[in-house]
Amino acid sequence: MNKDEITEKVKAIVVEVTGIKAEKLDIDANFIDDLGIESVMAVGIVSKVEKEFKEDIPADRFGDLDSVASIVDVICDLVAA
């Protein structure tokens, strides 16, 4: 799976969990500061991403997961490993 495919899947998860329209979702926007996503929603996003990609995101990387782009980067790292 390439980075574009991973990005589209992560975006779809964010849209599903938050209700933000896909066309308004900037992959570099900060979940909390720019999109107003609450921490509970962010946890839901991460949980769905882990299930979708069948990867466990290490707890020490959670603090880095503040945008679609950051989640994509972590998933790409895990898939490549």
Secondary structure, DSSP 8 states (H G I E B T S, - for coil): --HHHHHHHHHHHHHHHH---GGG--TTS-TTTTT---HHHHHHHHHHHHHHHT----GGGGGG--SHHHHHHHHHHHHH-
